[in-house]
Structures are given as structure tokens and as C-alpha cells.
């Protein structure tokens, strides 16, 4: 058991169109949310924050796209980890991750709250072109952390579910002009821009204007496209939008970047 004075410690191990994984620990539990890189790469990312995969208690999965599940099967088999996903995601994911023993397979249905040790984890559905994509809000001792990426828009229901968390990982996938002028085929551009695609820098910033509250201290910008975005653009768009809405940028809360290849420092909530 960890000696911690905080509700959570969190590191966004990797975030981007090439692979996604997040590490969250409480005094009782250590969880990986998504494992969209190789087992070897995730092990090295955990080492960047002085953590080891053999100490994990579970893997939670958001949806079955490769950039979220690439290492799930390998890690589950090697470290005998329970894996949690909803039923439709399991059906879509099972052929892609190799054999996982039945006792390691756990159903976490959309819209439910799972009590896992000292954590309460709320799942909520999002609008993305996967079988049944869901993301999570983690609660402990009156504090909470929200993940919201891989969605074409945030409905009123989702916004109500995720308001006023202490910290967020929110999608800033693409800059609209870079995507429109870029080399992607039109069909792919339509997918990204559609209601089941990804939030743009502008979309993600507008969502944050509606959901951040007095508790909010940290906003992490996630799932940036390597081809259609830049950290500086995403950061500037979020900062300028929240400033325009007269919100407390850089004094009530801070905005942070993430990276597809290196972990953020562990931060406490």
C-alpha cells in the first residue's frame, strides 16, 4: 500500500494519435487506463515516473481502437492483470489482443459506477466511431479526475457528468485549418470532423468553458494529431478561449501539454 496524502497521483504516460495510456494511483490501487503502445514502451514510460507494471492492479479500456489497446493483451498475460471494459468493447477487442484468461475479463458497463478499492470510477459514453466507447471520472475523498478524448462532440449529458473536476485530460486533436489544408484524404477528414470523430482545439476549449469549476486546477491537452496539430497551437487556443470567457487562466488553474512519446510528471490531486 502506498504512503500518500493525496487522493490520486496521475501521469499521462502517452497521449496522441499514435498511442494512449494513463497511469493513476490511489493509496490502495494502481491502474492503467488504456495501453495503446507496446508492452515494452509502456514499461519504459512507467519507469519515467518510477513505477513498474508488475505493481499494477488493473487495466481499464475506453474503446477498441489500436492506439488504445495495442499493449493490453501482452500486459494482461504477463502480469496476470484484470482488464475492465464494457461488453461491446470486449467483443470488438477480443480478436485484436490475443488470448486473455476468462477470469481476467471483467465487464464495466457504460453509465455505471465501479467501486475499486478506495476509488469510485464512473463510466460515461462518448460519440466516437468505435463499438461502445466510454471514458471515466475517478472519485476519492471529494476529489475527482476526468478523461475525455476520442469524441466528436460532448453532449449535455456528458458535460453534466464531468463538470467541476479537480483535473482534466481533454481532447485537442486537430487544428481546423491544418486538417482542412493537410494531405489526408477527404473521407478521413470527414471522419475526424464528424460527430463520431475527434474534438478540435476549438471544440475542446469550448467544452472546457462550460465544465470547469471552482475545483479545477489542471487541464491537460490530449490526443494531439502529429499531422494536423502542434502543441503550441493547441495550448494557445485553449488559453485564448478560456481568457476570452474571463476564466482564471494561470492563476485559478494551469494548462499543461502532453506528449505521445514521454510521460508527464506525476501530479497530485
C-alpha positions in Angstrom: 0.0 0.0 0.0 1.2 3.5 -0.9 2.0 6.2 1.6 0.1 9.1 0.1 -1.6 12.2 1.5 -3.3 12.8 -1.8 -6.5 11.3 -3.3 -4.6 10.4 -6.5 -1.3 10.6 -8.2 -1.5 10.6 -12.0 0.8 10.5 -15.0 -0.4 10.8 -18.6 2.1 8.3 -20.0 1.3 8.9 -23.6 -1.3 10.8 -25.5 -1.7 11.3 -29.2 -2.9 9.7 -32.4 -0.1 7.1 -32.2 -0.8 5.7 -28.8 -2.5 6.5 -25.5 -2.0 5.3 -21.9 -2.6 6.9 -18.5 -1.5 5.8 -15.0 -3.5 6.6 -11.9 -2.7 5.5 -8.3 -4.5 5.9 -5.0 -3.3 4.7 -1.6 -4.8 1.3 -2.4 -4.8 0.8 -6.2 -2.6 1.3 -9.2 -4.5 1.4 -12.6 -3.6 1.7 -16.2 -6.2 3.3 -18.4 -5.7 2.1 -22.0 -2.5 0.6 -23.2 -2.2 1.8 -26.8 1.6 1.2 -27.2 3.7 -1.9 -26.9 4.2 -3.5 -23.6 7.9 -2.6 -23.7 7.1 1.1 -24.4 4.6 1.3 -21.6 7.1 -0.3 -19.2 9.6 2.3 -20.1 7.0 5.1 -19.7 6.1 3.8 -16.3 9.8 3.8 -15.4 9.9 7.5 -16.3 7.7 8.1 -13.2 9.4 5.4 -11.1 6.6 2.9 -11.4 6.6 -0.8 -12.6 3.9 -2.8 -14.5 4.2 -5.7 -12.0 2.7 -3.3 -9.4 -0.4 -2.6 -11.4 -3.8 -3.8 -10.1 -5.9 -3.5 -13.3 -6.2 -2.1 -16.9 -9.3 -0.1 -17.8 -10.1 0.2 -21.6 -12.0 3.0 -23.2 -12.5 1.5 -26.6 -11.0 -1.0 -29.1 -9.0 1.3 -31.4 -5.4 0.2 -31.7 -4.0 3.4 -30.3 -5.7 2.5 -27.0 -5.3 -1.4 -26.8 -2.1 -2.3 -28.6 -0.4 -3.5 -25.4 -3.4 -4.6 -23.4 -3.1 -8.3 -24.2 0.6 -8.5 -23.6 0.5 -6.7 -20.2 -2.6 -8.7 -19.1 -0.9 -12.0 -19.9 2.5 -11.2 -18.5 1.3 -9.6 -15.2 -2.0 -11.5 -14.8 -3.9 -8.3 -14.7 -7.7 -8.0 -14.7 -9.0 -6.0 -17.7 -12.2 -3.9 -17.5 -14.3 -2.8 -20.5 -17.9 -2.9 -21.5 -19.4 -5.9 -23.2 -19.4 -4.4 -26.7 -15.8 -3.2 -26.4 -14.8 -6.7 -25.2 -16.5 -8.3 -28.3 -14.7 -5.9 -30.6 -11.4 -6.0 -28.7 -11.0 -9.8 -28.1 -9.8 -10.7 -31.6 -7.2 -7.9 -31.5 -5.4 -8.5 -28.2 -4.9 -12.3 -28.2 -5.9 -14.8 -25.6 -6.8 -13.4 -22.1 -7.9 -15.8 -19.5 -11.6 -15.7 -18.7 -11.0 -14.8 -15.0 -9.1 -11.7 -16.1 -12.1 -10.4 -18.2 -14.4 -8.0 -16.3 -17.4 -6.1 -17.6 -17.7 -2.5 -16.7 -20.9 -1.3 -18.3 -21.5 2.2 -19.6 -23.1 4.7 -17.2 -22.3 2.6 -14.2 -20.0 3.3 -11.1 -17.4 0.7 -10.2 -16.0 0.7 -6.7 -12.4 -0.5 -7.0 -10.6 -0.5 -3.6 -10.7 3.1 -2.4 -11.8 4.5 -5.8 -15.2 5.1 -7.3 -15.0 5.1 -11.1 -17.9 6.4 -13.2 -18.1 5.5 -16.8 -19.8 7.6 -19.5 -20.4 7.1 -23.2 -19.0 9.3 -25.8 -19.6 9.9 -29.6 -16.8 8.1 -31.5 -16.7 5.5 -34.3 -16.0 2.5 -32.0 -18.3 -0.2 -30.7 -19.3 1.4 -27.4 -16.6 4.0 -26.4 -16.7 5.1 -22.8 -14.4 7.3 -20.7 -14.1 7.7 -16.9 -14.4 10.0 -14.0 -12.4 8.9 -10.9 -13.5 9.9 -7.4 -11.9 9.7 -4.0 -12.3 11.8 -0.8 -14.2 14.6 -2.6 -11.7 14.9 -5.4 -12.1 13.8 -9.0 -10.2 13.4 -12.3 -11.8 13.2 -15.7 -10.6 11.7 -19.0 -12.4 13.0 -22.2 -10.8 12.2 -25.5 -11.9 10.4 -28.7 -15.3 12.1 -29.1 -16.8 14.1 -31.9 -18.7 16.3 -29.5 -19.6 16.5 -25.8 -23.4 16.2 -25.2 -25.2 18.0 -22.4 -25.4 14.7 -20.6 -21.6 14.2 -20.8 -21.0 17.8 -19.7 -23.2 17.3 -16.7 -21.4 14.1 -15.8 -17.9 15.7 -15.9 -18.4 19.2 -14.5 -16.1 20.7 -11.9 -13.4 18.1 -11.6 -10.0 18.9 -10.0 -8.2 18.0 -13.2 -9.0 17.0 -16.8 -7.4 15.3 -19.7 -9.4 16.8 -22.6 -9.0 16.2 -26.3 -7.4 18.8 -28.5 -6.9 16.6 -31.6 -6.5 18.9 -34.5 -6.3 22.5 -35.7 -9.1 23.0 -38.2 -7.1 24.8 -40.8 -4.2 22.3 -40.6 -6.6 19.5 -41.1 -8.5 21.1 -44.0 -5.3 22.1 -45.8 -3.5 18.9 -45.0 -2.8 15.7 -47.0 -5.4 13.4 -45.5 -8.0 12.1 -48.0 -11.3 13.8 -47.8 -13.1 10.7 -46.4 -10.7 10.7 -43.4 -11.1 14.5 -42.9 -14.9 14.0 -42.8 -14.5 11.2 -40.3 -12.3 13.4 -38.0 -14.6 16.4 -38.3 -17.8 14.4 -37.8 -19.9 13.9 -34.7 -18.2 10.5 -34.2 -14.7 11.8 -34.8 -12.4 14.0 -32.6 -12.6 17.3 -30.8 -10.6 20.1 -32.5 -8.6 22.6 -30.5 -11.5 25.0 -30.6 -14.1 22.3 -29.7 -12.1 21.1 -26.7 -11.6 24.7 -25.5 -15.3 25.5 -25.8 -16.2 22.3 -23.8 -13.8 23.4 -21.1 -15.5 26.8 -20.8 -18.7 25.0 -19.9 -17.4 22.3 -17.5 -14.5 23.7 -15.5 -15.4 24.9 -12.0 -14.0 26.3 -8.8 -12.3 23.0 -8.0 -10.5 22.8 -11.3 -6.7 23.3 -11.1 -5.3 21.4 -14.0 -6.2 21.0 -17.7 -4.1 18.6 -19.8 -4.4 18.8 -23.6 -4.6 15.3 -25.1 -4.7 13.2 -28.2 -3.0 15.7 -30.5 -2.6 14.7 -34.1 1.0 14.6 -35.3 -0.1 15.6 -38.8 -2.8 18.1 -38.0 -1.8 19.9 -34.9 1.1 21.4 -32.9 1.4 21.7 -29.1 1.8 25.5 -29.4 -1.4 25.9 -31.4 -3.4 23.6 -29.0 -2.1 25.4 -26.0 -2.7 28.9 -27.4 -6.2 28.1 -28.5 -7.2 26.7 -25.0 -5.5 29.7 -23.3 -7.0 32.3 -25.5 -10.5 30.8 -25.4 -10.6 30.5 -21.7 -9.2 34.0 -21.3 -11.9 35.3 -23.6 -14.5 33.8 -21.4 -12.9 35.6 -18.4 -11.9 32.4 -16.7 -8.9 32.2 -14.4 -6.1 31.1 -16.7 -2.7 30.7 -15.0 -4.0 31.7 -11.6 -7.1 29.7 -10.8 -5.9 26.8 -13.0 -3.0 25.8 -15.2 -2.9 24.4 -18.7 -0.5 21.6 -19.5 0.7 19.8 -22.6 1.0 16.0 -23.1 3.3 14.0 -25.4 2.9 10.8 -27.5 6.3 9.6 -26.5 7.1 10.7 -23.0 5.2 10.7 -19.7 4.1 13.8 -17.8 5.4 14.2 -14.3 3.3 12.5 -11.6 0.8 15.1 -10.4 -1.2 15.0 -7.2 -4.9 15.7 -6.7 
